[in-house]
Structures are given as structure tokens and as C-alpha cells.
Amino acid sequence: MWVPAALCIGVCFLLLFAAGVKLWDMTEFRNAVASWNIIPTPLIPVVTLLVPLLEVLAVTIFLAGKGIGIYRWSVPLTVLIFTAAFVVESVVSPEPVKCACLGSMIKLDEVPV
């Protein structure tokens, strides 16, 4: 039983790290968000701030929830939603998708599909 718990905690730390890096270098993350076709231009500033805040919120809810109900699903749902958005962008974009999942600290600039 400790393996799933350790995996969840690992994903929580990864999400917190990713959120921290995005918040540290918002300009780089904003540039990556602006390159996506599925995000309307007026929503770019909102998405730029909302994504790292949702990552932090999901981890907080998960850790505070002690594994019950929606709390248990906050982190997996967050990862699933962001992954689904990446897949949709990969399908509709004629160019490789600029990820910026880990900001400018660890460059995953162009992820071919």
C-alpha cells in the first residue's frame, strides 16, 4: 500500500515544483501559453496565472483531504486536465507544442508528437 501513497506524494511534489518554477519565471511561461492555438489571446494572462495556482490548490486539497472524496482526485484530475489540453493543442497545432511545464528552469520547449 505504500507504493501508491509514495507515487501520489511524488506527483504532489512535482506539481508544487512545476508551479513554483512557473511562478518564478512568469514571463517565460506566459510566452509558452501565448504560443498555444487553443487559448484565446484575451485569456492568456488569466491562464498564465491560473495554471500554477491550480497546481498549488490541487496539492493543498489533496494533502488536506486525507484521501476522501474529491480530495483524493484533485491531483489526478489536475494532471489529466492539463495533459488533455496538451494533447488537444498537439492535434490542432501545425507546429511542435511549446510545453513550459517546468518553466525556463528545465526546457522542454518543443515536444514532438
Secondary structure, 3 states (H helix, E strand, C coil): CHHHHHHHHHHHHHHHHHHHHHHHCHHHHHHHHHCCCCCCHHHHHHHHHHHHHHHHHHHHHHHHHCCCHHHHHHHHHHHHHHHHHHHHHHHHCCCCECCCCCCCCCCCCCECC
